Amino acid sequence: MAEAQLYGLQDEFTCSVCLDTLTDPVTILCGHNFCQKCLTNYWDQSQVCSCRQCRHIFTTRPELKRNTLLNEVIKKFKRPRLSPPLSQSYASFGDVECDFCTGEEV
């Protein structure tokens, strides 16, 4: 159930610079998350250090620290989904599995 809820949060795991799933995520002082490489490149090319999402301007360039918890959550998010469990009723060839009960319709 918890893994199913992760898939509803895909936008939360997206970098607003590269528009891909976060890689080596860092969280800046305003609380927004970016790929470490994307934010570093963005700030290297800008005259001021600002948040790409909320436009908050930082007076000095903040030190970037990796968000290890978010990184672990993203690893689980990227893990391939398991197939749904196989049906417990074993209908034989020509039988039609009933959608409303656990028995078979023949």
PyRosetta script that sets phi, psi and omega in degrees:
from pyrosetta import init, pose_from_sequence

init()
pose = pose_from_sequence("MAEAQLYGLQDEFTCSVCLDTLTDPVTILCGHNFCQKCLTNYWDQSQVCSCRQCRHIFTTRPELKRNTLLNEVIKKFKRPRLSPPLSQSYASFGDVECDFCTGEEV")
pose.set_psi(1, -43.8)
pose.set_omega(1, -179.7)
pose.set_phi(2, -63.4)
pose.set_psi(2, -39.0)
pose.set_omega(2, 178.8)
pose.set_phi(3, -65.4)
pose.set_psi(3, -35.5)
pose.set_omega(3, 178.0)
pose.set_phi(4, -63.8)
pose.set_psi(4, -35.4)
pose.set_omega(4, 179.3)
pose.set_phi(5, -69.2)
pose.set_psi(5, -29.2)
pose.set_omega(5, 178.1)
pose.set_phi(6, -60.6)
pose.set_psi(6, -37.2)
pose.set_omega(6, -176.1)
pose.set_phi(7, -69.4)
pose.set_psi(7, -20.4)
pose.set_omega(7, 175.2)
pose.set_phi(8, -77.7)
pose.set_psi(8, -9.3)
pose.set_omega(8, -177.5)
pose.set_phi(9, -104.2)
pose.set_psi(9, 20.3)
pose.set_omega(9, -174.7)
pose.set_phi(10, -54.3)
pose.set_psi(10, -40.6)
pose.set_omega(10, -179.6)
pose.set_phi(11, -63.5)
pose.set_psi(11, -31.3)
pose.set_omega(11, 179.7)
pose.set_phi(12, -69.3)
pose.set_psi(12, -20.4)
pose.set_omega(12, -178.6)
pose.set_phi(13, -100.4)
pose.set_psi(13, 14.8)
pose.set_omega(13, -176.7)
pose.set_phi(14, -104.6)
pose.set_psi(14, 131.8)
pose.set_omega(14, 176.4)
pose.set_phi(15, -76.5)
pose.set_psi(15, 130.8)
pose.set_omega(15, -178.7)
pose.set_phi(16, -79.6)
pose.set_psi(16, -1.7)
pose.set_omega(16, 175.4)
pose.set_phi(17, -91.8)
pose.set_psi(17, -55.1)
pose.set_omega(17, -176.6)
pose.set_phi(18, -95.4)
pose.set_psi(18, -10.9)
pose.set_omega(18, 180.0)
pose.set_phi(19, 60.9)
pose.set_psi(19, 28.8)
pose.set_omega(19, 177.0)
pose.set_phi(20, -120.5)
pose.set_psi(20, 172.5)
pose.set_omega(20, 177.4)
pose.set_phi(21, -61.7)
pose.set_psi(21, 137.5)
pose.set_omega(21, -177.3)
pose.set_phi(22, -54.2)
pose.set_psi(22, 136.9)
pose.set_omega(22, 175.2)
pose.set_phi(23, -122.6)
pose.set_psi(23, 127.7)
pose.set_omega(23, -175.0)
pose.set_phi(24, 48.2)
pose.set_psi(24, 61.1)
pose.set_omega(24, -173.6)
pose.set_phi(25, -64.6)
pose.set_psi(25, 140.4)
pose.set_omega(25, 172.8)
pose.set_phi(26, -123.4)
pose.set_psi(26, 147.2)
pose.set_omega(26, 177.3)
pose.set_phi(27, -112.0)
pose.set_psi(27, 129.5)
pose.set_omega(27, 179.0)
pose.set_phi(28, -97.1)
pose.set_psi(28, 173.6)
pose.set_omega(28, -170.1)
pose.set_phi(29, -58.0)
pose.set_psi(29, -27.0)
pose.set_omega(29, 179.1)
pose.set_phi(30, -80.8)
pose.set_psi(30, -7.3)
pose.set_omega(30, 176.4)
pose.set_phi(31, 99.8)
pose.set_psi(31, -2.9)
pose.set_omega(31, -179.9)
pose.set_phi(32, -86.1)
pose.set_psi(32, 153.4)
pose.set_omega(32, -175.2)
pose.set_phi(33, -114.4)
pose.set_psi(33, 143.9)
pose.set_omega(33, 179.4)
pose.set_phi(34, -145.2)
pose.set_psi(34, 162.2)
pose.set_omega(34, 168.4)
pose.set_phi(35, -66.5)
pose.set_psi(35, 139.8)
pose.set_omega(35, -179.1)
pose.set_phi(36, -58.7)
pose.set_psi(36, -45.5)
pose.set_omega(36, -178.5)
pose.set_phi(37, -65.0)
pose.set_psi(37, -41.9)
pose.set_omega(37, -179.0)
pose.set_phi(38, -62.5)
pose.set_psi(38, -46.4)
pose.set_omega(38, -177.8)
pose.set_phi(39, -68.3)
pose.set_psi(39, -39.7)
pose.set_omega(39, 177.8)
pose.set_phi(40, -60.9)
pose.set_psi(40, -48.0)
pose.set_omega(40, 178.6)
pose.set_phi(41, -63.1)
pose.set_psi(41, -41.6)
pose.set_omega(41, -179.9)
pose.set_phi(42, -61.0)
pose.set_psi(42, -46.9)
pose.set_omega(42, -179.8)
pose.set_phi(43, -70.2)
pose.set_psi(43, -33.3)
pose.set_omega(43, 177.7)
pose.set_phi(44, -63.2)
pose.set_psi(44, -30.4)
pose.set_omega(44, -177.5)
pose.set_phi(45, -94.0)
pose.set_psi(45, -6.1)
pose.set_omega(45, -177.9)
pose.set_phi(46, -102.6)
pose.set_psi(46, 154.9)
pose.set_omega(46, 176.5)
pose.set_phi(47, -80.6)
pose.set_psi(47, -26.2)
pose.set_omega(47, 177.8)
pose.set_phi(48, -127.3)
pose.set_psi(48, 153.7)
pose.set_omega(48, 176.5)
pose.set_phi(49, -93.3)
pose.set_psi(49, 112.4)
pose.set_omega(49, 179.5)
pose.set_phi(50, -135.2)
pose.set_psi(50, 161.6)
pose.set_omega(50, 176.9)
pose.set_phi(51, -78.3)
pose.set_psi(51, 131.3)
pose.set_omega(51, -178.6)
pose.set_phi(52, -68.8)
pose.set_psi(52, -22.3)
pose.set_omega(52, -177.8)
pose.set_phi(53, -93.1)
pose.set_psi(53, -54.3)
pose.set_omega(53, -174.6)
pose.set_phi(54, -100.2)
pose.set_psi(54, -4.4)
pose.set_omega(54, 178.3)
pose.set_phi(55, 68.0)
pose.set_psi(55, 14.4)
pose.set_omega(55, 176.0)
pose.set_phi(56, -60.7)
pose.set_psi(56, 132.1)
pose.set_omega(56, -179.5)
pose.set_phi(57, -100.3)
pose.set_psi(57, 130.4)
pose.set_omega(57, 178.0)
pose.set_phi(58, -97.3)
pose.set_psi(58, 135.0)
pose.set_omega(58, -178.6)
pose.set_phi(59, -70.0)
pose.set_psi(59, -34.7)
pose.set_omega(59, 173.7)
pose.set_phi(60, -125.6)
pose.set_psi(60, 155.4)
pose.set_omega(60, -178.8)
pose.set_phi(61, -68.8)
pose.set_psi(61, 116.7)
pose.set_omega(61, -179.2)
pose.set_phi(62, -67.9)
pose.set_psi(62, 147.4)
pose.set_omega(62, 173.7)
pose.set_phi(63, -73.5)
pose.set_psi(63, 131.8)
pose.set_omega(63, -178.6)
pose.set_phi(64, -89.6)
pose.set_psi(64, 127.6)
pose.set_omega(64, 176.6)
pose.set_phi(65, -119.2)
pose.set_psi(65, 133.7)
pose.set_omega(65, -177.7)
pose.set_phi(66, -65.7)
pose.set_psi(66, 136.4)
pose.set_omega(66, 177.5)
pose.set_phi(67, -91.2)
pose.set_psi(67, 93.2)
pose.set_omega(67, -173.7)
pose.set_phi(68, -68.8)
pose.set_psi(68, -34.6)
pose.set_omega(68, 178.8)
pose.set_phi(69, -64.8)
pose.set_psi(69, -48.0)
pose.set_omega(69, 178.7)
pose.set_phi(70, -62.0)
pose.set_psi(70, -37.4)
pose.set_omega(70, 178.6)
pose.set_phi(71, -61.0)
pose.set_psi(71, -41.9)
pose.set_omega(71, 178.7)
pose.set_phi(72, -66.4)
pose.set_psi(72, -40.3)
pose.set_omega(72, 178.2)
pose.set_phi(73, -62.9)
pose.set_psi(73, -41.9)
pose.set_omega(73, 179.7)
pose.set_phi(74, -65.5)
pose.set_psi(74, -36.9)
pose.set_omega(74, 176.2)
pose.set_phi(75, -59.4)
pose.set_psi(75, -41.7)
pose.set_omega(75, 178.2)
pose.set_phi(76, -67.4)
pose.set_psi(76, -37.3)
pose.set_omega(76, 179.0)
pose.set_phi(77, -63.1)
pose.set_psi(77, -39.0)
pose.set_omega(77, -177.8)
pose.set_phi(78, -79.0)
pose.set_psi(78, -17.9)
pose.set_omega(78, -178.7)
pose.set_phi(79, -59.7)
pose.set_psi(79, 136.8)
pose.set_omega(79, -179.5)
pose.set_phi(80, -57.8)
pose.set_psi(80, 139.2)
pose.set_omega(80, 178.6)
pose.set_phi(81, -71.7)
pose.set_psi(81, 144.6)
pose.set_omega(81, 175.4)
pose.set_phi(82, -79.6)
pose.set_psi(82, 150.2)
pose.set_omega(82, 176.7)
pose.set_phi(83, -67.6)
pose.set_psi(83, 150.0)
pose.set_omega(83, 177.2)
pose.set_phi(84, -61.6)
pose.set_psi(84, 151.7)
pose.set_omega(84, -178.3)
pose.set_phi(85, -60.8)
pose.set_psi(85, 143.7)
pose.set_omega(85, 178.3)
pose.set_phi(86, -67.9)
pose.set_psi(86, 150.9)
pose.set_omega(86, 178.9)
pose.set_phi(87, -61.9)
pose.set_psi(87, 141.8)
pose.set_omega(87, -179.9)
pose.set_phi(88, -81.4)
pose.set_psi(88, -17.5)
pose.set_omega(88, 177.6)
pose.set_phi(89, -89.2)
pose.set_psi(89, 133.4)
pose.set_omega(89, -175.8)
pose.set_phi(90, -106.0)
pose.set_psi(90, 83.9)
pose.set_omega(90, 179.1)
pose.set_phi(91, -71.8)
pose.set_psi(91, 139.8)
pose.set_omega(91, 178.4)
pose.set_phi(92, -89.2)
pose.set_psi(92, 171.0)
pose.set_omega(92, -178.3)
pose.set_phi(93, -54.9)
pose.set_psi(93, 130.0)
pose.set_omega(93, 179.0)
pose.set_phi(94, 94.0)
pose.set_psi(94, -18.6)
pose.set_omega(94, 177.7)
pose.set_phi(95, -82.4)
pose.set_psi(95, 151.5)
pose.set_omega(95, 177.4)
pose.set_phi(96, -115.0)
pose.set_psi(96, 125.0)
pose.set_omega(96, -179.6)
pose.set_phi(97, -72.3)
pose.set_psi(97, 134.0)
pose.set_omega(97, -179.2)
pose.set_phi(98, -78.4)
pose.set_psi(98, 134.4)
pose.set_omega(98, 179.4)
pose.set_phi(99, -79.7)
pose.set_psi(99, -16.2)
pose.set_omega(99, -172.1)
pose.set_phi(100, -105.5)
pose.set_psi(100, -12.7)
pose.set_omega(100, -179.7)
pose.set_phi(101, -145.6)
pose.set_psi(101, 178.7)
pose.set_omega(101, -178.6)
pose.set_phi(102, -91.0)
pose.set_psi(102, -2.7)
pose.set_omega(102, -180.0)
pose.set_phi(103, -84.9)
pose.set_psi(103, -172.0)
pose.set_omega(103, -179.3)
pose.set_phi(104, -119.0)
pose.set_psi(104, 148.0)
pose.set_omega(104, 170.4)
pose.set_phi(105, -102.8)
pose.set_psi(105, 135.2)
pose.set_omega(105, -178.3)
pose.set_phi(106, -114.8)
pose.dump_pdb("model.pdb")
